[in-house]
Amino acid sequence: MRSPRLNTLKTASILVKRVYSIRIMDSLDALRRDVKAQGDIVRSLKESSAPDVDIKCAVNDLKAKKKRLEDAELSMTAKEDYIDRSKMEDLLKRRFVYDQSFSIYGGVAGLYDFGPVGCAIKSNLIKEWRSHFVLEEHMLEVETSMLTPAPVLKASGHVERFADFMVKDVKTGECLRADHLLKAHLEKLMSDKKCTAEKRTEYEMCIAQLDNFSEQELNGKMELYDVRNPTTNNEVSQAIPFNLMFNTPIGPGGYMPGFLRPETAQGIFVNFKRLLEFNHGKLPFAAAQIGNAFRNEISPRAGLIRVREFTMAEIEHFVDPTDKDTPKFAKVKDLQVNILSKEAQMNGESARLVTLEDAVAQGTIANNVLGYFIGRIYLFLIKIGVDERKIRFRQHLENEMAHYACDCWDAEMKTSYGWIECVGCADRSCYDLTQHFKATGVKLVAEKPLPQPVTRQVLEVTPNKALFGKTYKANAKPLQAYLENGCSQSDITQIEKDLSEKGFHQVVLPAGGGGGHPDSEILKLTPETVTVKRAMKTLHVEEFSPSVIEPSFGIGRIMYSVLEHCFKIRPDDDQRRYFSLPPIMAPYKCSVLPLSNRPEFEPFLEKLSSELTALEVAHKVDNSSGSVGRRYARSDEIGIPFGVTVDFDTLKEPHSVTVRERDSCKQIRVELDRAAGLVRELSLGKMSWQHARERFPEFTEQQSGAGGSSK
């Protein structure tokens, strides 16, 4: 019997936990009320058409309060969800899953090399992505150049807007990302026990607004809080914009500026015309690309989360903007997904489970094409090993979306770094195709038949062949192409007006149009070189610029999330750590282990290995020294789901082996001739482990401490 004193202590402990829990819930409720109140202020300002500066300030305050609420919610992570990241990173490094590039030279921040295990896991992830999306959806896969001429990225907006703010240590010249430096400085101030509640709130508000600060505002905050380089305590320079693209001249002369691509999408957009022709001119269709992209991050950090070279997998689904509907939505409409809408964020609410059908019907998700891709993304992430409890789809707030976007969602994974964006899914409207059309004069449009033919008066610009070539020389051909394909009816109306009233009209020939020059050229049209004519045309089709639904996957971020969600520690031994990867993601599907290194075991090992190879089952033969239990542990560490052991019973007829499952450590006895086929079925998911245990006898003999190893 327990003593009365022990019972009293236990009761007191329970009461303390309850009081603590109640206080935390009260604190969360207060934070949620603050967010909702601020969300109401933002709505009111928008409804009253308040000045943009007032709306921006109110939205910044909303983001600050949202950040405080999310941090408080993350601090309540359940014990079973806690990950000791240092233990996981030790295993990743020790087994060379991935590690910093050029480490023998001291390493380079933001660059990583994948070892045999990491390379295999990444390859499996990409293979499943290609199967799940490209093959199943009949997408058109392309591979485009990583070197991109500057005019392409100027048209897309990357040259002008793809930047972060940077500061330099005034003495050492070390470059630091300004917003990260300010955030780290404020977090250090908040950790001081002397920091008042008022100051803490001020610092938290500042951190939440970092993404929205202008250059002047950011420099003001850096000066206000006396931000310095934390490693040297030196002062830092004023923050300046730093374009994140790696620039490189193309060709030996260096006359054509270019960049390493910051995303793979632009390679698809510039090939839209040819892809449409390949698809027989029909919409909708989707194009996909997997490849590396580059961003010259000022302060890379958090392992694979923020790097300078990374693999992307992007889809551009082209659709009629007036018909964003797909019958395929029926396949995913009943899926329940954690949705964090912009309304919920403004009300201080958490993500909630909603069926995709309801989310589209209520207008939370803009259309069912977008809803369909959100469902497909969710199914893919679950398939490859992401914990379904740690996925949410967060909708961008109005101030987060690009001006041209209709709707945008991020698939976010909960990790030890907090919620990280791994997949973006946006309705980009027709922005990119329109921008490239403006820059090149090449129409990137689709056609659809009109219900009835329509006769309309159209304007055409006709060159005077005798003078056109002599006047414009090398620019004549691209100028004529621009006038024929790049001018809208309103453009031609303006040309006609200028020729009549001013006697000339200036044309900006798009970059790359005149003899391959990278810069735009200004040319003059005159009544002697061109004539504007009117004609009646019967139109049977209508041209339109397609909208684009774009799911964009960060392979490295997804891979990191999978590894963290699958990291386990045996409850009876803290040193036995492993990755509980799904078989489709595992670097090897099984290990083949002889119980002894005796020569008579060799024929059976060779037979098993050749049969597994014939069935295209990736496997690893481990005939190294050490007990079989220790070798099982080594296999578990890198996520191998099954282990086939050749033991002394294998030598007897009928020949048989044991098959062990990684997570449960349970074993079954299987005939040698059936072992390879069984492992293949298990690794492809065609048979569950439970079903295998029902079909084959269980093998229960174990050595002490071997974790399910054969005798």
C-alpha positions, 0 to 999 in steps of 0.5 A, spaced: 500 500 500 502 507 498 503 511 504 498 517 505 504 522 504 505 519 497 498 519 495 497 526 497 504 528 493 501 525 487 494 529 488 498 535 489 502 534 482 495 533 478 492 539 481 499 543 479 498 540 472 491 542 472 492 549 474 498 550 469 494 547 463 488 552 465 493 558 465 496 556 459 489 555 455 487 562 458 493 565 455 491 562 448 484 564 449 487 571 450 492 571 444 486 569 440 481 574 442 487 579 440 488 576 433 480 577 432 480 584 434 486 586 430 483 582 424 476 586 425 480 592 425 483 590 418 476 588 415 473 595 417 479 599 414 478 595 408 471 596 407 471 603 409 477 604 403 482 607 408 489 609 406 493 604 404 498 606 409 493 605 415 491 598 412 499 596 412 500 598 419 494 594 421 496 588 417 503 588 420 500 588 427 495 583 425 501 579 423 505 580 429 499 578 434 498 572 429 506 570 430 505 570 438 499 566 438 503 561 433 509 561 438 505 559 444 501 554 440 508 551 438 510 551 445 505 546 447 507 541 443 506 534 446 511 530 449 510 524 444 511 529 438 518 532 441 524 531 437 531 531 439 534 534 433 541 533 435 540 526 436 537 526 429 542 530 426 548 526 429 545 520 426 544 523 419 551 525 419 554 519 422 551 515 416 552 520 411 545 521 409 547 528 407 553 533 410 555 540 408 559 540 401 567 541 401 567 539 409 575 538 408 576 545 406 571 548 412 565 547 408 560 552 404 554 554 408 548 553 404 551 547 400 550 540 401 552 533 399 548 527 399 551 520 401 549 514 398 543 513 403 541 520 402 541 520 394 537 514 394 532 517 399 531 523 394 531 519 388 525 515 391 522 521 393 522 524 386 520 517 383 514 517 387 513 524 385 513 523 378 509 517 378 504 520 383 503 527 378 507 526 372 504 519 370 498 519 373 496 526 371 499 525 364 503 531 364 508 533 359 515 533 363 520 538 360 528 539 362 530 546 361 536 550 361 539 552 368 542 558 365 537 563 363 538 570 359 537 576 363 531 579 359 527 572 361 528 574 368 527 581 367 520 580 364 518 575 370 520 580 375 526 577 378 531 582 376 527 587 380 524 584 386 528 578 387 532 581 393 533 581 401 536 586 405 543 585 407 548 589 412 556 588 412 560 588 418 564 595 418 571 592 420 571 585 417 566 586 411 562 579 413 555 579 410 549 578 414 542 578 412 539 584 416 532 581 418 535 575 421 540 579 424 535 584 427 530 578 429 536 574 433 538 581 436 531 582 439 530 574 441 536 575 445 533 582 448 527 578 450 531 572 453 534 577 458 530 576 465 530 584 466 526 584 459 519 587 461 512 585 458 511 591 455 518 591 451 517 584 450 511 585 446 514 591 442 520 586 440 515 581 438 511 586 434 517 588 430 519 581 429 512 579 426 513 585 421 520 584 419 517 581 412 514 588 411 519 593 412 521 597 407 529 599 406 528 605 410 524 602 416 529 596 417 535 601 417 531 605 423 529 599 427 537 597 426 539 603 429 534 604 434 536 597 437 543 598 436 544 591 432 551 589 431 554 583 428 554 578 434 560 574 433 565 580 433 560 586 436 562 590 431 557 595 428 554 594 421 553 598 415 546 600 412 541 595 409 541 595 402 537 590 397 541 584 395 539 580 389 538 573 390 540 570 383 547 568 381 549 572 375 553 569 370 555 572 363 554 567 358 559 566 352 566 568 352 565 575 351 561 576 357 556 581 352 550 576 354 548 577 362 545 571 365 543 568 371 542 561 374 535 560 375 532 561 381 526 557 379 524 552 374 517 555 372 520 560 367 523 554 363 516 552 362 512 558 361 517 560 355 516 553 352 508 554 352 507 555 345 510 549 343 507 545 349 500 547 347 502 545 339 504 538 342 498 537 346 494 539 339 492 546 341 487 543 347 487 545 354 487 544 360 494 541 360 499 541 365 507 541 364 512 539 369 519 539 371 524 537 376 531 540 377 536 544 381 535 552 382 539 557 385 538 562 390 544 566 393 542 566 400 545 571 405 545 567 411 543 560 409 541 556 415 537 550 418 540 545 414 536 543 408 531 548 410 534 554 407 540 553 402 543 556 396 542 550 391 536 546 391 532 541 387 525 543 385 519 539 382 514 544 379 507 543 375 504 549 371 497 547 370 494 551 364 487 552 364 481 556 361 480 562 366 473 562 365 472 554 366 476 553 372 473 546 373 475 539 373 471 532 374 477 529 377 475 533 383 470 528 385 476 523 387 479 528 392 472 532 394 471 527 401 478 528 403 479 531 410 484 536 410 487 541 416 485 548 413 488 554 416 484 560 411 485 567 411 479 568 415 481 563 420 488 567 421 484 574 422 480 571 427 485 568 431 483 561 430 487 554 429 487 550 423 481 545 422 479 539 419 475 540 413 473 536 407 475 539 400 468 539 397 466 544 403 472 548 402 470 549 395 463 550 396 464 555 401 469 559 397 475 558 402 478 555 396 477 559 390 476 553 385 476 546 384 482 545 380 486 548 386 482 544 390 484 538 386 491 539 387 491 541 394 488 534 395 493 530 390 499 534 394 496 531 401 495 524 398 502 525 396 505 527 402 502 522 406 504 516 402 511 518 402 511 518 410 509 525 412 505 525 419 498 527 417 497 530 424 503 535 422 500 537 415 496 544 414 494 548 408 495 555 410 492 560 405 496 567 404 493 573 407 492 579 402 498 582 403 502 576 402 500 574 395 502 577 389 498 582 386 496 578 380 495 571 384 487 569 385 489 564 391 495 561 394 496 556 399 502 553 402 502 546 405 506 547 411 509 541 415 510 542 423 518 540 425 522 542 430 523 549 426 516 550 427 511 550 421 515 550 415 513 551 407 514 545 403 509 546 397 506 552 394 500 551 390 497 558 387 493 560 382 497 565 378 492 567 373 495 569 366 501 573 369 507 570 367 505 568 360 503 575 359 509 578 361 513 574 356 508 576 351 510 583 352 517 582 352 518 578 346 512 580 342 510 572 341 503 571 343 503 565 348 495 564 348 490 559 346 484 558 342 477 556 343 471 555 338 466 561 338 459 558 339 457 562 333 462 565 327 463 573 329 464 578 323 468 584 326 472 590 323 480 589 325 486 593 324 492 591 321 499 594 320 502 593 313 509 594 312 511 598 306 516 593 303 520 597 299 522 602 305 521 597 311 528 593 310 532 599 308 530 603 314 530 598 320 535 593 317 537 588 322 531 590 326 526 589 320 524 582 321 523 582 329 519 589 328 515 586 323 514 579 327 512 584 333 507 588 329 504 582 326 503 578 333 505 583 338 500 588 337 493 588 340 487 592 337 488 598 342 496 598 340 494 599 333 489 604 334 494 608 338 499 607 332 494 610 327 493 616 331 500 618 332 502 617 325 496 621 323 497 627 329 505 626 330 507 623 323 511 618 327 510 612 333 515 610 337 515 602 338 519 599 344 522 593 340 523 587 346 529 585 349 533 580 344 528 582 338 534 586 334 539 582 332 540 578 339 541 584 343 539 583 350 537 590 351 530 593 348 531 598 342 526 604 341 524 604 333 520 610 329 514 608 325 513 613 320 507 613 314 512 612 309 514 605 312 507 602 315 500 603 313 494 602 318 489 598 314 482 596 316 478 589 314 472 585 316 474 578 318 470 572 320 472 569 326 471 562 328 475 562 334 477 566 340 484 567 343 485 568 350 491 567 355 490 561 360 491 561 367 496 557 371 495 553 377 502 552 380 504 547 385 511 548 387 515 543 391 521 544 395 524 537 395 529 538 400 524 541 405 520 535 404 525 530 405 527 533 411 520 533 414 519 526 412 526 524 416 524 528 422 517 525 422 520 518 421 525 519 426 524 514 432 528 511 438 527 504 441 524 505 448 528 500 451 535 503 448 536 510 447 542 509 443 538 505 438 535 510 433 532 509 426 528 512 421 521 509 420 521 510 413 515 507 408 518 502 404 517 506 398 522 511 401 527 507 404 534 507 401 534 499 400 528 495 401 531 489 405 538 487 408 540 480 407 544 478 413 548 471 414 548 468 421 555 466 420 560 467 415 561 460 413 562 458 406 556 454 406 552 460 407 555 463 400 550 460 395 544 462 399 546 469 399 548 469 392 541 466 390 537 471 394 541 477 392 540 475 384 533 474 385 532 480 389 536 484 383 532 480 378 525 483 381 529 490 381 528 490 389 534 495 392 538 491 397 544 491 401 548 484 403 551 485 410 556 480 411 560 484 416 563 482 423 558 483 429 552 480 431 546 479 427 542 484 432 548 489 431 547 489 424 539 489 424 540 495 428 545 498 423 540 497 417 534 500 422 538 506 422 538 508 415 531 506 414 531 499 411 524 496 412 526 488 412 531 484 413 532 477 410 537 472 415 540 466 412 541 462 418 543 454 420 535 452 418 536 455 411 542 449 410 536 444 411 531 442 406 526 445 405 530 451 405 527 457 408 529 464 411 527 469 416 524 475 414 524 481 419 520 487 420 524 494 422 518 497 426 516 491 430 522 487 430 517 481 429 520 475 424 516 470 420 519 464 417 519 464 409 521 458 404 527 461 400 524 461 393 518 465 396 523 470 400 524 475 394 517 475 391 515 477 398 519 482 400 518 485 393 510 485 395 511 488 401 516 494 399 511 496 393 505 496 398 501 490 395 502 486 401 501 489 408 506 486 414 500 484 418 497 480 412 504 476 411 504 475 419 498 471 417 500 467 411 507 465 414 509 462 421 512 467 426 519 466 428 520 467 435 527 465 437 531 471 439 538 472 442 538 476 448 538 484 446 538 482 439 532 486 438 528 480 434 535 477 431 535 469 429 539 464 433 
